[in-house]
């Protein structure tokens, strides 16, 4: 089975459309999303509508929960984005994101927006830490060894990479999609436990203003992190025209930061 994995779309419709066009050409068996459909970007309803129309299943991210008022954060730009997004969400969009679960278990992997080791109920900002390193990552990996296939697929970090853990030697092997590369293919059999961090479709933070997604091939036993070019300038212009989204968001998007 070949599965396309989309994370952190962030209300960026052109980026989502570009990724889905490539996914359709690739002829995948399924498409899943990992949350943060909304936030930061100028087209939250359009993105949610397309995801719903395509029947793409997935999980909630922190931006969905922020827009639903589950918790708040002390972050001026994020607060501005959340306030504007929450004010324009339609009833259909709100119902769709409210129906998203925190995590989903599949036969060969666990899908979670952020590190599932941090999840707790009721959710708050502490459920969405950025990826730890060193001993902390090994500790989290040990807690999550029950995950199907020893594979966790997450996003949230917005920087694509694969983290393989070897418990016996206490080592972590990190492979990142470098700025000069269009794709990175890794074996799902690397290490004893694998943390696949899918880059952001709609708001990359690796310095490359392209859309990112991952393609998992369960038959070949590989996961490939991929980049797709799209019209970034059109989205930046839309952001600047929205009264409620900071212009700095357009500047960050244009830089891939």
VODO-584576 format. One line per 5 residues: number of its first residue (from 0); their letters; for each residue x, y, z of C-alpha. Coordinates in nm, 2 decimals. Layout:
BEGIN
NUM = A = X/Y/Z  ...
% end
This chain:
BEGIN
0 = XXXXX = 0.00/0.00/0.00  0.13/0.35/-0.09  0.01/0.63/0.15  0.06/1.00/0.11  0.10/1.19/0.44
5 = XXXXX = 0.02/1.56/0.46  0.10/1.77/0.77  0.07/2.14/0.86  -0.12/2.27/0.56  -0.20/2.59/0.75
10 = XXXXX = -0.48/2.73/0.54  -0.25/2.74/0.23  -0.47/2.62/-0.05  -0.23/2.66/-0.34  0.03/2.45/-0.16
15 = XXXXX = -0.23/2.18/-0.08  -0.35/2.17/-0.44  0.00/2.13/-0.57  0.07/1.84/-0.34  -0.26/1.67/-0.42
20 = XXXXX = -0.19/1.71/-0.79  0.14/1.53/-0.75  -0.01/1.27/-0.52  -0.28/1.20/-0.78  -0.02/1.15/-1.05
25 = XXXXX = 0.17/0.91/-0.83  -0.14/0.69/-0.80  -0.14/0.64/-0.42  -0.38/0.41/-0.24  -0.46/0.65/0.04
30 = XXXXX = -0.40/1.01/0.16  -0.39/1.10/0.53  -0.34/1.43/0.71  -0.17/1.50/1.03  -0.34/1.82/1.15
35 = XXXXX = -0.29/2.19/1.15  -0.52/2.23/0.85  -0.58/2.59/0.97  -0.38/2.87/1.13  -0.12/3.11/0.98
40 = XXXXX = -0.27/3.10/0.63  -0.55/3.30/0.45  -0.78/3.02/0.33  -0.89/2.80/0.62  -1.24/2.72/0.50
45 = XXXXX = -1.12/2.63/0.15  -0.85/2.39/0.29  -1.09/2.22/0.53  -1.35/2.19/0.25  -1.11/2.03/0.01
50 = XXXXX = -0.98/1.79/0.27  -1.34/1.69/0.36  -1.44/1.67/-0.01  -1.15/1.43/-0.08  -1.24/1.22/0.23
55 = XXXXX = -0.89/1.26/0.37  -0.88/1.12/0.72  -0.65/1.25/0.99  -0.59/1.40/1.33  -0.61/1.73/1.51
60 = XXXXX = -0.32/1.97/1.55  -0.26/2.24/1.80  -0.41/2.51/1.57  -0.74/2.32/1.54  -0.76/2.31/1.92
65 = XXXXX = -0.66/2.67/1.96  -0.93/2.78/1.71  -1.19/2.57/1.91  -1.08/2.74/2.23  -0.95/2.43/2.40
70 = XXXXX = -0.65/2.62/2.54  -0.46/2.95/2.48  -0.09/3.03/2.43  0.12/3.34/2.49  0.24/3.40/2.14
75 = XXXXX = 0.13/3.73/1.97  0.15/3.63/1.61  -0.02/3.29/1.67  -0.29/3.46/1.88  -0.36/3.70/1.60
80 = XXXXX = -0.38/3.42/1.35  -0.60/3.21/1.58  -0.84/3.50/1.65  -0.88/3.58/1.28  -0.92/3.21/1.18
85 = XXXXX = -1.17/3.14/1.45  -1.37/3.44/1.34  -1.40/3.33/0.98  -1.45/2.95/1.02  -1.78/2.83/0.89
90 = XXXXX = -2.01/2.60/1.08  -1.91/2.31/0.85  -1.54/2.38/0.90  -1.58/2.40/1.27  -1.77/2.08/1.29
95 = XXXXX = -1.51/1.90/1.07  -1.21/2.00/1.28  -1.40/1.94/1.61  -1.44/1.58/1.49  -1.07/1.51/1.45
100 = XXXXX = -0.91/1.27/1.70  -0.58/1.32/1.87  -0.41/1.01/1.73  -0.48/0.73/1.48  -0.34/0.38/1.49
105 = XXXXX = -0.28/0.20/1.16  -0.15/-0.15/1.09  0.21/-0.04/1.04  0.24/0.30/1.21  0.09/0.56/1.45
110 = XXXXX = -0.02/0.89/1.32  0.01/1.19/1.56  0.04/1.56/1.50  0.32/1.60/1.75  0.52/1.37/1.98
115 = XXXXX = 0.25/1.13/2.11  0.45/1.07/2.43  0.34/1.42/2.54  -0.04/1.38/2.49  -0.27/1.41/2.78
120 = XXXXX = -0.64/1.49/2.85  -0.76/1.76/2.86  -0.52/1.89/2.60  -0.31/2.20/2.65  0.00/2.36/2.50
125 = XXXXX = 0.21/2.09/2.67  0.07/1.83/2.44  0.26/1.99/2.15  0.63/2.00/2.23  0.89/2.02/1.96
130 = XXXXX = 1.09/1.71/1.90  1.34/1.64/2.18  1.70/1.52/2.11  1.95/1.28/2.27  1.84/1.09/2.58
135 = XXXXX = 1.50/1.26/2.59  1.42/1.12/2.25  1.54/0.77/2.34  1.32/0.79/2.65  1.01/0.88/2.45
140 = XXXXX = 1.10/0.61/2.19  1.11/0.35/2.47  0.76/0.46/2.59  0.63/0.43/2.24  0.78/0.10/2.14
145 = XXXXX = 0.42/-0.04/2.13  0.35/0.17/1.82  0.26/-0.05/1.51  0.57/-0.14/1.33  0.78/0.07/1.56
150 = XXXXX = 0.70/0.37/1.34  0.56/0.71/1.45  0.46/0.96/1.18  0.44/1.32/1.30  0.47/1.68/1.19
155 = XXXXX = 0.45/2.00/1.40  0.83/2.07/1.36  0.79/2.19/1.00  1.14/2.06/0.92  1.14/1.72/0.74
160 = XXXXX = 1.36/1.44/0.87  1.38/1.08/0.99  1.50/0.98/1.34  1.61/0.62/1.39  1.67/0.50/1.74
165 = XXXXX = 1.89/0.21/1.84  1.81/0.12/2.20  2.10/-0.12/2.27  2.37/0.14/2.19  2.16/0.43/2.29
170 = XXXXX = 2.22/0.60/1.95  2.00/0.81/1.73  2.06/0.84/1.36  1.92/1.15/1.20  1.85/1.20/0.83
175 = XXXXX = 1.71/1.53/0.71  1.58/1.65/0.38  1.86/1.90/0.29  1.77/2.24/0.13  1.94/2.13/-0.19
180 = XXXXX = 1.74/1.81/-0.22  1.40/1.74/-0.38  1.35/1.42/-0.19  1.49/1.19/0.08  1.41/0.82/0.08
185 = XXXXX = 1.47/0.61/0.39  1.40/0.24/0.48  1.13/0.18/0.73  1.36/-0.09/0.87  1.63/0.15/0.98
190 = XXXXX = 1.68/0.13/1.36  1.46/-0.04/1.62  1.22/0.25/1.62  1.15/0.52/1.37  1.02/0.88/1.41
195 = XXXXX = 0.92/1.02/1.07  0.88/1.40/1.08  0.69/1.51/0.77  0.76/1.87/0.66  0.49/2.12/0.63
200 = XXXXX = 0.27/2.15/0.33  0.18/2.51/0.39  0.44/2.67/0.62  0.79/2.52/0.59  1.06/2.62/0.83
205 = XXXXX = 1.36/2.47/0.66  1.45/2.77/0.44  1.29/2.63/0.13  0.96/2.79/0.02  0.81/2.47/-0.12
210 = XXXXX = 0.53/2.24/-0.01  0.63/1.92/0.17  0.47/1.58/0.21  0.58/1.22/0.26  0.51/0.90/0.06
215 = XXXXX = 0.51/0.57/0.26  0.54/0.26/0.05  0.46/-0.04/0.28  0.54/-0.30/0.01  0.88/-0.15/-0.07
220 = XXXXX = 0.94/-0.07/0.30  1.03/0.29/0.24  0.92/0.64/0.33  1.02/0.93/0.11  1.01/1.30/0.21
225 = XXXXX = 0.93/1.52/-0.09  0.91/1.88/-0.19  0.67/2.04/-0.44  0.70/2.39/-0.59  0.39/2.61/-0.60
230 = XXXXX = 0.30/2.98/-0.64  0.42/3.11/-0.30  0.38/3.47/-0.41  0.01/3.44/-0.46  -0.04/3.32/-0.10
235 = XXXXX = 0.18/3.59/0.04  -0.03/3.85/-0.14  -0.35/3.70/0.00  -0.20/3.71/0.35  -0.12/4.08/0.31
240 = XXXXX = -0.47/4.15/0.20  -0.63/4.00/0.51  -0.70/4.25/0.79  -0.61/4.04/1.09  -0.31/3.84/0.97
245 = XXXXX = 0.03/4.00/1.04  0.23/4.09/0.73  0.53/3.91/0.89  0.35/3.58/0.81  0.39/3.66/0.43
250 = XXXXX = 0.75/3.74/0.48  0.82/3.42/0.67  0.64/3.21/0.40  0.84/3.37/0.12  1.16/3.27/0.30
255 = XX = 1.04/2.93/0.40  1.08/3.03/0.76
% end
